Amino acid sequence: MLAILIGFVLIAFGLYFVLPLSWTLNWWSDFLILLKGGIPFFLFFIGLIAIMVGIADIKDRATAKKLEKNKDK
C-alpha cells in the first residue's frame, strides 16, 4: 500500500516538473533534451544485454548437447 502511495506522489511531482502550465516548473524542453540524450544510451545498453543473452544461450545449448552426448554413452 505504501508503494502505491509513493508511486502516486512521484507521478504527481513528475507532472509538476514537466507540464507546460503557468504554475508548474515547465521543464518540458529540458526533459526532451534528456530523452534525446538518453535514447542512444538505452539502445546501446539493451543491445549489449541482448548480445550477452545470446552468448549465454549458445553456451547453454552447447552444454546441453555435451550432456546429451555423454548420457547416450
Steps between C-alpha positions, in 0.01 A plus 500: 500500500784735585664431164181601316480823698865580430441423132214749479704766678793451262270518197350822635848653542598385153195665350567815700849520352409449134149633438506822298272696733560836666502354855747218427877500450458442123805279448353342185779622268766375744317167522506466120874570495546228761299257288698584188823433687372193679352306210838412340632389840200275561522354149868422559424349841210286371712384205781402737257303716360326189852397394576363848173305506576359155848389606359339815240319289768365266703379801193334652423319175859378473493377860168324444636337186809376692284364781273323252799354320651375830163363609476281190836335573 
